[in-house]
Amino acid sequence: MIKNIYLDYNSHTPCSLRVVQAMNDLWQQPGNPHSINHYFGWSKQQLIDDALKSFADIYDCVEEDLLFTSGATEANNLAICSGIALAKLVNPNADTILTSHLEHKSVLNPLEIAAAKHNLRLIYVGITAEGIIDLEDLQNKLNNNNVLWVSCCMTNGVIGTNQSIHQLVQLCQSFGAVVHVDASQAAYLDISCHDLDIDYLTLSAHKIYGPSGVGLLFSKHLNQAGFLPIISGGSQQNGLRAGTLPVPLVIGFAEAAKELSENKDMEAKRIDDLRNYLLTELRKFFSITVHGSLKNRHPGNLHLAIDGVNSIQLLNIVQPHLAFSLGSACDGMNLEYSPLMQAINVPRDEAEHSFRICIGRMTTKKEVEEAANIITVAAKNLISQLR
């Protein structure tokens, strides 16, 4: 019997065994970390404090600049909604937001709302054919506009390309713009909030083999008076986000970050080798176009089109044995000609026939070999039907 193979790690990573073990003992323990008048509350708060220290060590920041959320979507919304309002108080004459079509909907949609609310222009920076922010176009737009805010991902979640984030941040800051970085897909990049000197950075546990339902916002502006919560109804986390913290999820997130930091380089190399092997095997039989730079991307990601193969039909044929996606999970089955594909000059027909594979920590060489065989057989069948 063929084993079902999961190659959709950009959308979700399963919890590692270390993470599960770290969380297991906590589910049945009583105590609310915000109940500060008895032992059970103190002990849970100590776990939260220890997790914050771990995150501060890993991401090179201070605990006071970290805020737990339900995930990167909420963290992005909070950074944008509260951060832009605060930035406008500091720089009332600035009138422009810059971003690009590399961004996730949890960045783009809040930016549209904030732009309308604060009467700001939302301008999109160009992207090269390699899927990288065009720094020359960025500089031109910074020169020609009074820019308040810039949102940019470290690693795109669809085509997997890594951005020149240090150069981008330095350029934006030289013009006095506030910088927000979505790092939720940047598992295999080094993230130092101190070295980047950014204003806002967001992370998600379920992209680094942690549990779903918890994320993190870093910001050096959290303690400024004008930074306001978007979820109210309690004084938790210094009044910046109401709601009882889910201690098992927080501890699982911290354990996932520690495990990844300990093995990141070796793991990235192994995953990169498996991805390249899969691509080599497929190219033995098909004409394949990979979108975005192969050198500067998430090590497990392949966003590709097989000439003559309809990606929806391919995905349907290989079910339930092989899991990959047609794009971001948040887009569902929406196969419109995406602004990202247009921005990197992928023709409409090719874009509509593209799909995303992402290899991860739990993927084995045997699974990749089997996946290559499954795709090859299915794609050959589809091509033969066209003749």
N, C-alpha and C positions, 0 to 999 in steps of 0.2 A: 504493500500500500504506500502511495506517495505521501510523504509528510507535508503538511501545509507550511509554507515558507513565508516569513514576514520580512519584507524589504521596503518598509515605509517609516523608517526611523526619523525622518524629518518631521513627521506629524506627531509621533509619540514614541517614547522609549520605555520599555518595560522596566519595572523596578529591579535593581540588582539584588542579589541575595543579601549582601551587606545591608542594604537599605531596608529590606523586609525585616531582617533580624533586629535592626535598630529600632524599628517601629513596633514590633510584635508585643513587647512587654508593656507598652504604654496604653494599649487600647482598653484594658480592663482596670487601669489605675484611676482612682477618683482624683478630683482636684481641678480647679479652674485657676490658671496662672494669674488671673486678675483678682483672685480672692486673697488679699494680702494679710489677712488676720489669723491664718492658721497654717499648720505645717503642710497640708496637702497643696495649698495654693503656693506656699513658698517653694516647695520642691519642684513644682511645675514651672514656676517662674525662673528657677535656677537653670532648668533645662533650656528655656528660651534664651537666657543670658549666655549660656555656654554656646548655643548655636550661633548667636550673633557674633560672639568672639571668633568662632571658626570662620564665618563668612568674612569678617573684617580682615582676618589673616590671609585668607585665600584671595580676596579681591582688593587687598591693599587699601583699606579705608578705615574709618572709625565706626564703632557700633551706633553712635548717635545719628549717623547719616544713612541708616538702613531702616526700611519699613516693610513688613510682611504684607502680602496681598494674596488674593485667590489665584493669581497667575499673572503671566506677562500682559494679558489683555487688560486686566484691571490696572496693573502698574503703568502701562502706557497711557491709559485714560487719565489716571491721576496725575502723571507727569505733565501731560499736555493741558488738561483742563485747569489744574491749579498752577502749573508752572508758567503758562502763557499769561494768565491773569496777574501773577506776581511780576513777571518780566515787564508787562505793560505798565505797572505801577512805577517800576524803576526807570524805564525808558519809554515814556508816553509818546514820543514823536516817531518811534519806529513803526513801520506799517506793513511789513512783509514777513511771511513765513516761507522758508525754503524746505523742500523735501524732494523725493524722487519716487518713481514707480517701482522701485525695489522694495518699498515698505509694505508691511502687513496691513490688513484692513483695520486692525486695532490701533494703528497709528494714523492711517489716512482718514478714516471716518471722523475720529475726534479732532483732527486738524481742520477738516472742513467745518465742523461745528464751531470750533474756537475762532476760525477766521471770520465766519459770519457774525458771531457774537461780538467780537472786538473790532469789527470793520477792518480786517486785515486782508491783504492780498495773499493768496496761496499760489506759489510759483513752483513748477517742477524743474529740477535740474536734469540736464541730459545724462544719458548713460552710454558708455561705449559698447561696441559690438561684443566685447568680452564680458559684459555685465558688471562693469565697474563705474562708479560715479565719475563723471568727466570733471576733473578738478579745474581745468581751464574754464569750462562753462560755469562751474561753481564760483570761481573768482570773478568772472564777468558779472554774474548776477549779484554778488556781494558788492561789487564796485558800483553797479547801476541802481541799486535799491537800498533803502534804509531797513536793513534786515533785523528783525527782533529775535527770531527763533529758527533753528535748523534741526530737523529730525532725520536721522540716518541709521540704518541697521549696520551691525558689524558683519553679519553673514546673512545673505538672503535665504529665505526658506523654500524658495521654489527652484531657482537655478543654482543655488548653493554658493554663489560667489562671495568671497571675502572682500571687504572694502579697505581702502587705504585710510584707515580711521585716524591714525595719528596725524597725518598730513591734513586731513579734512578738519579735524578739531582745531589744530593750530591756525589754519586759514580762517575758519569761522571766528575764532576768538580774536584774531587780529583786527576784525571788523566790529568787535563788541557784541556778537550774536550769542545768544544762549543756545547750548548744544544738548540735544537729547539723543541718546544712542540706545537702540533696541538690540540687546546682546543675547536674546533668547535662543538664537540658533548658533551662537558662536562658541559651542562647547569646547572646540579644540584650538581656540585661540587663547593667548595669554591676555587676561583682563586685569589691568591695574588701574583702579579709579584714580589713584594718586598720580601715576605717570600720565594718564590721559588728561587729567585735570578737567573732566567734563562736569556738566551741571546735573544731568540726569542719566541714569542707566537702568535698564530693566532686564530681569532674568526670570526663567521659568524652570521649576523642578522637573517637569515631565519631559523636558528635552535633554536632561543629563542623567537619566536612569533613576530619577526620584519619583515621588508620587504626584498624581494629578491633583490639582486643587490648591496649590500654593506657589507663590512667586515672590519676587523681591524687587523693591525700588531702592536704588541708591540716589541720594541727592544731598549736596552740600547746602541746599536751601530749605531743608525740612523745618528748621528751627526759626525761620524768618516769619515775622508776624503775618505777612500777607499770603503765606502758603496755607490754603484751606482744604479741609477734607472733602471728598465727594460722597463718602458714606458716613453718616452721623447717627448718633443714638447711644453713644457710650464714650468713655474717656480712655479706652485702651490705646496703646501705642502713643502716649502723650497727646491723645485727642485727635490724632491725624487719621485714624481709621478705626471706626467703631466695629465691634464684633470680637467674640472670644477667639483667641488664637488656637488653631488646631494643633496641639502639641505634637502628636505623632507625625503629622505631615511636616511640620517644621524640622523635627529631628531627622526625619527621612531625607528631607531636602539637604540639610547640613551634611549628612553622611554621604549623600550622592556627590556633593561638591568636593568633599575630602577625598573620596575614592577616585574621582576623575582627576583631581590635581596630582595625585600620587602616580597615576598611570597614563597621563594624557598623551605624551609624546609616543610612547611605545604602542598605545592603542590606536592612535591616529595613523601610524605607519602600517599597522596590520590591516586596518580598514581600507586605507588607500590602496594597498596591494590587492585586496580582494575586489575592490571596485574596478581597478585597472584590468584585472584578470577577466572579469565579467565583460567589460567593454571589448577586450581583445577577442574573446570567444565569439561575441555577437558579430564583430566586424569580419570574421571569417566567412560569414554567409550573407551579410547585408550591407547596404550603403547606409551609414548612420551619421547623423549630424548631432553633435553635442552642443548645447547652448551654454555659453559662458566659458570663462577661462578654465581649462583643466588643471592648471598649475596653482591657481589661487582660489581654492574653493573648499567647502566642507569635504573632508576626506571620503565620506561615504556616498556623496551625492552624485547622481547622473540625471540630468534633464535632457532627454534625447528624442529624436524622431527617427523611425526606421522607414526608409523610402518605400512607399507602396503599402504601408500597413496602417490601418485605422486603429488608433490607440484605444478607443472605446470597445471595439470588437475584440481587440487583443486582451484587454482586461477582463472582459466577460468570458472569453474562451478559457482563460487560465484559472478561473475560479473553480473550487475554493483553494486550489493548491498553491497559488502565488499571490502575495499582496504587494502591490505598488499603487501609485496614485496618478491622477491626471493633473495634479497641481496641489495647491494648498488645501488642507482639510477644511478650512473655513470657507472655501469656495464651493465645496460639495461637487456636484456634477455640472457646474456652470462652465461651459466650454466656449464662452464668448472670446473674441479676439482680444486678449488681455492687453492693457496699456503697457505692461512690462515687455511682452513679446513685441509689441509695436516699437517700443523704445530701443530695443536692441536689434531692430530690423529683421526679425524673423517673419517670413511671409505668412499670410493668414492660413493658407492650406497646411503649411508645415506646423504652425503653432497649434492648429486644431487637431493634429495627429501626433502631438508630443505627449510624453509621460515622464513621471519622475520616479526614480528608484533611489532608495537610500539604504545602504548597508550599515550595520551597527555592531555594537560590542558582542552581542550574542550570536551573530551570524557566523557560520562555519564555512570552511572551504568546500565541504561536501554540499552544503546548501546552495552556494554560489554556482557550483558545477551543475546541480540539478536545475536551478533557476535558468541558467543559460540554455539548457536542453529544453525546458518547458517553453521558453520564449521562442527558441529557434523552431521547434515543431509547429507551434501555433502560428507564428508569423509566416512560415512557409506555406501553411494551409491557406492563410488569408491571401497571400500573393497569388497562389495557384488559382484561387476562385476568380481572380480578376482577368485571367487569361482566357 
